[in-house]
Amino acid sequence: MNDDAANDAAHVANGDFALEYDALGQLVYIDAAGRRHVGVAPVRMFPISDPDGPVSIVDSNGRELASISRLDRLPDWQREIIRTAIAEREFMPVIRRIISVSSDVEPSNWEVETDRGRVTFQLDDEEDVRRLGPYRVVIIDAHKVRFLVDDVRKLDAASRRILDKYM
């Protein structure tokens, strides 16, 4: 596809495209001109602060084919395909409780309860615990897996005390 075609595709209005899975299970983006782009991926622009906000559909080389301003403005069937594809691509367990931290010195081992079960991970540096606004926190483990604390106010008192040491 030439650059002009790529630029045209990047500015389609919501709903001026189609998505489907091919026989190999790859996501296919069909632009307004009917061109098929196999192996695309939806990427949230602001996955934590605005999860229903802007989404880019990118090709296998990371080039943007379409920009979607709001998922909630799409028809249900398109929104569901995009959300399913995003869930397959993104992995960010939500911490519900901090069970234990091995020491106050890094690296430290954390045992936490998440929305996906109990997990143990290593924290290399206290700078890998980052605030995302007044109540949200992201913790990045030694393998670069991101764990989200959606609202520190919802944690139990013991978990909040542990987290406070890193904030």
C-alpha positions as CSV (number, residue, x, y, z in Angstrom):
1,M,0.0,0.0,0.0
2,N,1.4,3.4,-0.9
3,D,1.7,6.2,1.7
4,D,-1.4,8.1,0.3
5,A,-3.6,5.0,0.8
6,A,-2.2,4.5,4.3
7,N,-3.0,8.1,5.2
8,D,-6.5,7.8,3.7
9,A,-7.1,4.7,5.8
10,A,-5.8,6.3,9.0
11,H,-8.6,8.9,9.0
12,V,-11.7,6.8,8.4
13,A,-14.8,7.7,10.4
14,N,-15.9,5.3,13.1
15,G,-17.9,2.5,11.4
16,D,-16.4,3.0,8.0
17,F,-14.5,-0.3,8.2
18,A,-15.0,-4.0,9.1
19,L,-13.1,-6.5,11.2
20,E,-13.2,-10.2,11.0
21,Y,-11.0,-13.2,11.8
22,D,-9.6,-15.3,8.9
23,A,-9.3,-19.1,8.8
24,L,-6.0,-18.9,10.7
25,G,-7.5,-16.8,13.5
26,Q,-5.7,-13.6,12.5
27,L,-7.6,-10.4,12.8
28,V,-8.4,-8.7,9.5
29,Y,-9.1,-5.0,9.0
30,I,-11.1,-4.2,5.9
31,D,-10.9,-0.5,5.1
32,A,-13.6,1.7,3.4
33,A,-12.1,0.9,0.0
34,G,-12.4,-2.9,0.6
35,R,-8.7,-3.5,1.0
36,R,-7.9,-6.3,3.4
37,H,-5.1,-6.0,6.0
38,V,-4.3,-9.4,7.7
39,G,-2.7,-9.7,11.1
40,V,-3.7,-6.3,12.5
41,A,-3.9,-5.4,16.2
42,P,-6.0,-2.8,18.1
43,V,-3.9,-0.7,20.4
44,R,-5.3,1.5,23.1
45,M,-3.7,4.9,23.2
46,F,-4.5,5.4,26.9
47,P,-5.2,1.9,28.3
48,I,-5.3,2.9,32.0
49,S,-6.6,6.4,32.1
50,D,-9.2,6.1,29.2
51,P,-9.8,2.4,28.3
52,D,-12.8,3.2,26.2
53,G,-11.0,6.1,24.5
54,P,-8.9,6.2,21.4
55,V,-7.8,3.0,19.7
56,S,-5.5,2.6,16.8
57,I,-5.7,-0.4,14.4
58,V,-2.1,-1.1,13.4
59,D,-0.7,-3.5,10.8
60,S,2.0,-6.1,11.5
61,N,4.7,-3.5,11.1
62,G,3.1,-1.1,13.6
63,R,1.7,1.3,11.0
64,E,-1.6,2.9,11.9
65,L,-4.4,1.9,9.5
66,A,-7.3,3.5,11.4
67,S,-7.8,5.7,14.4
68,I,-11.0,5.1,16.5
69,S,-11.9,8.0,18.8
70,R,-14.2,6.2,21.2
71,L,-15.0,2.5,21.4
72,D,-18.4,3.2,22.9
73,R,-19.4,4.9,19.6
74,L,-18.9,1.7,17.6
75,P,-21.6,-0.8,16.8
76,D,-21.7,-3.6,19.4
77,W,-20.2,-6.2,17.1
78,Q,-17.1,-4.1,16.2
79,R,-16.6,-3.1,19.8
80,E,-16.7,-6.7,21.0
81,I,-14.1,-7.8,18.4
82,I,-11.8,-5.0,19.4
83,R,-12.2,-5.6,23.1
84,T,-11.5,-9.3,22.6
85,A,-8.4,-8.7,20.6
86,I,-7.2,-6.1,23.1
87,A,-7.7,-8.5,26.0
88,E,-5.7,-11.2,24.1
89,R,-2.9,-8.6,23.5
90,E,-2.8,-6.8,26.9
91,F,-2.0,-8.5,30.1
92,M,-2.4,-6.3,33.2
93,P,-3.6,-8.2,36.3
94,V,-5.4,-6.0,38.9
95,I,-4.0,-6.3,42.4
96,R,-6.7,-6.9,45.0
97,R,-4.5,-7.5,48.0
98,I,-0.8,-7.5,48.9
99,I,-0.1,-10.6,50.9
100,S,3.6,-10.1,51.6
101,V,6.8,-8.4,50.5
102,S,10.1,-10.2,51.3
103,S,12.0,-7.1,52.4
104,D,12.2,-3.3,52.4
105,V,15.3,-3.5,50.2
106,E,15.2,-4.2,46.4
107,P,15.1,-6.5,44.8
108,S,12.1,-7.8,46.8
109,N,9.6,-10.6,46.2
110,W,6.0,-9.7,46.3
111,E,3.1,-12.1,46.8
112,V,-0.2,-10.6,45.7
113,E,-3.8,-11.6,45.1
114,T,-5.0,-10.4,41.7
115,D,-8.1,-10.7,39.7
116,R,-6.4,-13.6,38.0
117,G,-5.3,-15.4,41.1
118,R,-2.3,-15.4,43.5
119,V,1.0,-14.3,42.0
120,T,4.6,-13.9,43.2
121,F,6.9,-11.5,41.4
122,Q,10.1,-9.7,41.9
123,L,10.3,-5.9,42.2
124,D,13.8,-4.7,41.1
125,D,13.5,-1.0,42.1
126,E,11.0,1.1,44.1
127,E,10.8,3.4,41.1
128,D,8.9,0.6,39.4
129,V,5.9,1.5,41.6
130,R,4.3,4.5,39.9
131,R,1.3,6.6,40.7
132,L,-1.3,7.1,37.9
133,G,-3.3,9.8,39.5
134,P,-4.4,10.1,43.1
135,Y,-5.6,6.6,43.6
136,R,-4.2,4.4,40.8
137,V,-0.9,2.7,40.9
138,V,1.0,0.5,38.5
139,I,3.7,-1.9,39.6
140,I,6.2,-3.2,37.0
141,D,7.9,-6.4,37.9
142,A,11.4,-7.6,36.9
143,H,9.9,-9.2,33.7
144,K,8.2,-5.9,32.8
145,V,4.7,-7.3,33.6
146,R,2.5,-4.5,34.7
147,F,0.2,-4.9,37.7
148,L,-2.5,-2.4,38.3
149,V,-3.9,-1.2,41.7
150,D,-7.1,0.3,40.3
151,D,-8.0,2.2,43.5
152,V,-5.7,2.1,46.6
153,R,-8.7,3.1,48.7
154,K,-10.2,-0.3,48.0
155,L,-7.2,-2.2,49.4
156,D,-7.2,-3.6,52.9
157,A,-5.3,-1.6,55.6
158,A,-2.3,-4.0,55.6
159,S,-1.9,-3.8,51.8
160,R,-2.2,0.0,51.9
161,R,0.6,0.2,54.5
162,I,2.9,-1.9,52.4
163,L,2.2,0.2,49.3
164,D,2.6,3.4,51.2
165,K,6.3,2.5,51.8
166,Y,6.9,2.7,48.0
167,M,4.9,5.8,47.2
